[in-house]
Amino acid sequence: MKRLLCIAAVAIPVMLAGCKKDENKISNQQTSIVRYLESGHQPRLISEAAARESLDENPPYYTVYDNAAYRYVATIYDEGRDELAVIEPGDLVSIYFNAYVFAYSSLTNTMPYWSNRADVIAAMEQTGGGLDPEYWNTEPLVLRAGSDDVVRGVSRSLVGCCEGDEVEVYMTYEAAYGSRIVGLVPKESPVAWLFTIAGVEKR
């Protein structure tokens, strides 16, 4: 009994230290993503709350999901968009995307770790990207809006978008793959998905 109590006395502080480490990593990723969106991203973005108070007519802004995924819709102010059906939880959404490990800087000239865009795949095949055709194809990826499909941050950020939208989603590792190691993505890495909504099937 004493031995079990001693083991528990050692294990509990170790578990608490692990939780604290995870919280710090997530908090640091959240802070770094916001810093990038508000200072490094082009155009520079403001929060959705700040956009509602802004004196600018059409301020570019980001929306936060679960304090872990940050969405920017580049087409939010496009003419005629307000007449389109809005994606709701449960709708099936087809997207063409580039997915990146995110280093809190511009993704220009960065190689994606996954894509279904034909031009990107062709370019990477020519440069010896080592693509596996079993996983890389040009079919649209179909996700259920608001679910935990594939990447939770992406699926949940679809809600409120419209067909034809150009979307960017920046995620902490928690909103992407959690602690799993997935392909070329280092463990507990923030990721960014840039995609076009190609189709919507209402539930």
Solvent accessible surface area in square Angstrom, and as a share of the most:
residue,aa,sasa,rsa
1,M,169,0.75
2,K,167,0.71
3,R,190,0.69
4,L,118,0.59
5,L,106,0.53
6,C,84,0.50
7,I,95,0.48
8,A,43,0.33
9,A,66,0.51
10,V,102,0.59
11,A,39,0.30
12,I,93,0.47
13,P,76,0.48
14,V,99,0.57
15,M,129,0.58
16,L,113,0.56
17,A,63,0.49
18,G,34,0.33
19,C,74,0.44
20,K,119,0.51
21,K,137,0.58
22,D,60,0.31
23,E,103,0.46
24,N,73,0.37
25,K,68,0.29
26,I,29,0.14
27,S,53,0.34
28,N,97,0.50
29,Q,11,0.05
30,Q,34,0.15
31,T,70,0.41
32,S,22,0.14
33,I,0,0.00
34,V,42,0.24
35,R,144,0.53
36,Y,20,0.08
37,L,1,0.00
38,E,76,0.34
39,S,51,0.33
40,G,40,0.38
41,H,6,0.03
42,Q,139,0.62
43,P,60,0.38
44,R,152,0.56
45,L,2,0.01
46,I,60,0.30
47,S,33,0.21
48,E,59,0.27
49,A,57,0.44
50,A,44,0.34
51,A,15,0.12
52,R,170,0.62
53,E,144,0.64
54,S,37,0.24
55,L,181,0.90
56,D,98,0.51
57,E,161,0.72
58,N,78,0.40
59,P,11,0.07
60,P,45,0.28
61,Y,42,0.16
62,Y,10,0.04
63,T,19,0.11
64,V,64,0.37
65,Y,43,0.16
66,D,86,0.45
67,N,90,0.46
68,A,1,0.01
69,A,2,0.02
70,Y,4,0.02
71,R,20,0.07
72,Y,18,0.07
73,V,7,0.04
74,A,52,0.41
75,T,22,0.13
76,I,38,0.19
77,Y,93,0.35
78,D,77,0.40
79,E,180,0.81
80,G,31,0.30
81,R,31,0.11
82,D,131,0.68
83,E,149,0.67
84,L,85,0.42
85,A,69,0.53
86,V,78,0.45
87,I,1,0.01
88,E,82,0.37
89,P,71,0.45
90,G,14,0.13
91,D,0,0.00
92,L,51,0.25
93,V,0,0.00
94,S,24,0.16
95,I,0,0.00
96,Y,70,0.27
97,F,2,0.01
98,N,20,0.10
99,A,0,0.00
100,Y,16,0.06
101,V,52,0.30
102,F,4,0.02
103,A,76,0.59
104,Y,76,0.29
105,S,60,0.39
106,S,66,0.42
107,L,21,0.10
108,T,100,0.58
109,N,155,0.80
110,T,54,0.32
111,M,120,0.54
112,P,11,0.07
113,Y,23,0.09
114,W,63,0.22
115,S,0,0.00
116,N,6,0.03
117,R,59,0.22
118,A,62,0.48
119,D,104,0.54
120,V,28,0.16
121,I,14,0.07
122,A,48,0.37
123,A,55,0.43
124,M,15,0.06
125,E,109,0.49
126,Q,162,0.72
127,T,107,0.62
128,G,62,0.60
129,G,25,0.24
130,G,73,0.70
131,L,31,0.16
132,D,63,0.33
133,P,110,0.69
134,E,128,0.57
135,Y,139,0.53
136,W,31,0.11
137,N,71,0.36
138,T,67,0.39
139,E,118,0.53
140,P,46,0.29
141,L,33,0.16
142,V,81,0.47
143,L,2,0.01
144,R,103,0.38
145,A,2,0.02
146,G,31,0.30
147,S,28,0.18
148,D,90,0.47
149,D,53,0.28
150,V,66,0.38
151,V,1,0.00
152,R,51,0.19
153,G,2,0.02
154,V,0,0.00
155,S,0,0.00
156,R,74,0.27
157,S,0,0.00
158,L,0,0.00
159,V,43,0.25
160,G,28,0.27
161,C,0,0.00
162,C,1,0.01
163,E,86,0.38
164,G,44,0.42
165,D,3,0.02
166,E,73,0.33
167,V,2,0.01
168,E,31,0.14
169,V,0,0.00
170,Y,4,0.02
171,M,0,0.00
172,T,0,0.00
173,Y,12,0.05
174,E,80,0.36
175,A,1,0.01
176,A,7,0.06
177,Y,18,0.07
178,G,24,0.23
179,S,63,0.40
180,R,148,0.54
181,I,127,0.65
182,V,50,0.29
183,G,74,0.71
184,L,144,0.72
185,V,7,0.04
186,P,77,0.48
187,K,115,0.49
188,E,30,0.13
189,S,15,0.09
190,P,14,0.09
191,V,0,0.00
192,A,0,0.00
193,W,1,0.00
194,L,46,0.23
195,F,2,0.01
196,T,29,0.17
197,I,1,0.01
198,A,46,0.36
199,G,17,0.17
200,V,41,0.23
201,E,110,0.49
202,K,90,0.38
203,R,202,0.74
